[in-house]
């Protein structure tokens, strides 16, 4: 099983929004084969709490404008790890330290990577 076209489209839109806010090290994973509730994860980092929240807000605004529906948002108050659930796509915006500590890339390392197409 592979991520739906909708999930892949949302991943690209979210990655562009994160890149616009100088999000660090974006990684998209196809989790459709191992999770029943999502097709894709997008992981991205910010250098500080303000940037983490700015990245999350930019992603949310872009995906809502794209027609996606946000199901849940968690962690925005602290700005250390914001989770945005759009159904097919779950976005994790981390502070750099939290991303290293929780190491979701290592946890989901068997999942295929979804290529991101960002302007150089």
PyMOL commands that set and color helices and strands:
alter all, ss='L'
color gray80, all
select helices_A, chain A and resi 5-20+49-65+96-102+104-107
alter helices_A, ss='H'
color red, helices_A
select strands_A, chain A and resi 24-30+40-46+72-74+81-85+89-95+112-114
alter strands_A, ss='S'
color yellow, strands_A
deselect
rebuild
show_as cartoon
